[in-house]
Amino acid sequence: MKQIIPAICLALGALTAPALASEATFEKVKVDAGATLFGSECRRCHATGSDHESYGPPLENIVGRAAGSYPDYDYSVALEASGIVWTTAALRAWMEDNAGFMPGTKMRHVGIKDSTVQDFILAYLESITTRDGSTISD
């Protein structure tokens, strides 16, 4: 009986490996789709990093950043004074209807209503966010 338990554990471990690979594959697909959607929906005005020109503030490390805090960008008073932090929920609300979410913002934007598109863009934004404050290119 003692010999069967390790064999069962090994077999169960092998069964979970494909699930982990599938999750990683699915996450990569989401991030890749998000990068493409970012390119078509957001890149007109936003770069990901400060090393690329953009009309709006760069969005690298946006998740968890205080709204209106990117250095040397001329934000609206409404956004600067909002006191919000860009969580995924706040970013989702912003993508859907930024003028409704933050009256007085300067950003001109056609809302992204499709929650799947939002999910993909959020996955991409998460992928270009570090938790230690360094940039992805560092």
C-alpha positions as CSV (number, residue, x, y, z in Angstrom):
1,M,0.0,0.0,0.0
2,K,2.9,2.4,0.8
3,Q,4.2,1.9,-2.7
4,I,0.9,2.8,-4.3
5,I,0.6,6.2,-2.6
6,P,3.7,7.7,-4.3
7,A,2.6,6.3,-7.6
8,I,-0.9,7.9,-7.2
9,C,0.7,11.2,-6.2
10,L,2.9,11.1,-9.2
11,A,0.0,10.3,-11.5
12,L,-2.1,13.1,-10.0
13,G,0.8,15.5,-10.5
14,A,1.1,14.5,-14.1
15,L,-2.6,15.2,-14.6
16,T,-2.3,18.8,-13.3
17,A,0.7,19.7,-15.5
18,P,-1.4,20.1,-18.7
19,A,-3.8,22.3,-16.8
20,L,-0.9,24.5,-15.7
21,A,0.4,24.7,-19.2
22,S,-3.1,25.5,-20.5
23,E,-3.4,28.4,-18.0
24,A,0.0,29.8,-19.0
25,T,-0.9,29.4,-22.7
26,F,-4.3,31.1,-22.1
27,E,-2.6,34.0,-20.2
28,K,-0.1,34.5,-23.0
29,V,-3.0,34.5,-25.5
30,K,-4.8,37.1,-23.4
31,V,-1.7,39.3,-23.1
32,D,-0.9,39.0,-26.9
33,A,-4.5,39.9,-27.8
34,G,-4.4,42.8,-25.3
35,A,-1.2,44.1,-26.9
36,T,-2.9,44.0,-30.3
37,L,-6.0,45.7,-29.0
38,F,-3.9,48.3,-27.1
39,G,-2.2,49.0,-30.4
40,S,-5.5,49.6,-32.2
41,E,-7.5,51.3,-29.3
42,C,-5.0,53.1,-27.1
43,R,-1.7,53.6,-28.9
44,R,-2.9,56.5,-30.9
45,C,-2.5,58.6,-27.7
46,H,-0.6,56.4,-25.3
47,A,2.8,54.8,-25.4
48,T,3.7,52.1,-23.0
49,G,7.0,53.7,-21.9
50,S,8.6,57.1,-21.7
51,D,11.1,56.2,-24.4
52,H,8.3,56.5,-27.0
53,E,6.4,59.7,-27.9
54,S,2.8,59.9,-27.1
55,Y,0.1,62.5,-26.6
56,G,-1.1,61.0,-23.3
57,P,1.0,59.8,-20.4
58,P,2.8,56.5,-20.9
59,L,0.9,53.5,-19.5
60,E,3.8,51.3,-18.4
61,N,3.3,50.6,-14.7
62,I,-0.2,52.0,-14.7
63,V,-1.8,49.3,-12.6
64,G,-1.4,50.5,-9.0
65,R,-0.3,54.0,-9.8
66,A,-2.0,57.0,-8.5
67,A,-4.1,58.8,-11.1
68,G,-2.6,62.0,-12.4
69,S,0.9,61.2,-11.0
70,Y,3.0,60.6,-14.1
71,P,5.8,63.2,-13.9
72,D,5.7,66.2,-16.2
73,Y,2.4,65.4,-17.8
74,D,-0.3,68.2,-17.9
75,Y,-3.3,66.4,-16.4
76,S,-6.7,67.8,-16.0
77,V,-7.5,69.2,-12.5
78,A,-10.2,66.6,-12.2
79,L,-7.8,63.7,-12.7
80,E,-5.0,65.2,-10.6
81,A,-7.3,65.8,-7.7
82,S,-9.3,62.6,-7.9
83,G,-7.2,60.6,-5.4
84,I,-7.9,57.4,-7.2
85,V,-5.4,54.6,-7.8
86,W,-5.5,52.8,-11.1
87,T,-6.8,49.4,-10.1
88,T,-8.1,47.0,-12.7
89,A,-11.6,48.0,-11.7
90,A,-10.9,51.7,-12.1
91,L,-9.1,51.1,-15.4
92,R,-12.1,49.0,-16.6
93,A,-14.5,51.9,-15.6
94,W,-12.2,54.4,-17.4
95,M,-12.1,52.3,-20.6
96,E,-15.8,51.9,-20.7
97,D,-16.7,55.6,-20.1
98,N,-13.9,57.9,-19.0
99,A,-16.0,61.1,-19.1
100,G,-18.7,59.5,-17.0
101,F,-16.2,58.0,-14.6
102,M,-14.2,61.2,-14.3
103,P,-16.2,64.3,-15.3
104,G,-13.8,67.1,-16.3
105,T,-11.1,64.9,-17.8
106,K,-9.3,66.2,-20.9
107,M,-9.1,62.8,-22.5
108,R,-11.3,62.3,-25.7
109,H,-12.2,58.7,-25.9
110,V,-14.7,56.4,-27.5
111,G,-15.7,53.9,-24.8
112,I,-14.6,50.3,-24.9
113,K,-17.8,48.6,-23.8
114,D,-16.9,44.9,-24.6
115,S,-15.8,43.3,-21.3
116,T,-13.7,40.7,-23.2
117,V,-11.7,43.5,-25.0
118,Q,-11.3,45.2,-21.6
119,D,-10.1,41.9,-20.1
120,F,-7.4,41.5,-22.8
121,I,-6.2,45.1,-22.6
122,L,-6.1,44.8,-18.8
123,A,-4.0,41.6,-19.1
124,Y,-1.6,43.5,-21.3
125,L,-1.4,46.5,-18.9
126,E,-0.8,44.0,-16.0
127,S,2.0,42.4,-18.1
128,I,3.8,45.8,-18.5
129,T,3.4,46.7,-14.8
130,T,6.1,45.8,-12.2
131,R,5.3,45.8,-8.5
132,D,8.6,47.3,-7.5
133,G,8.2,50.5,-9.4
134,S,11.0,49.8,-11.9
135,T,10.1,49.9,-15.6
136,I,9.9,46.7,-17.7
137,S,12.9,47.9,-19.8
138,D,15.1,48.3,-16.7
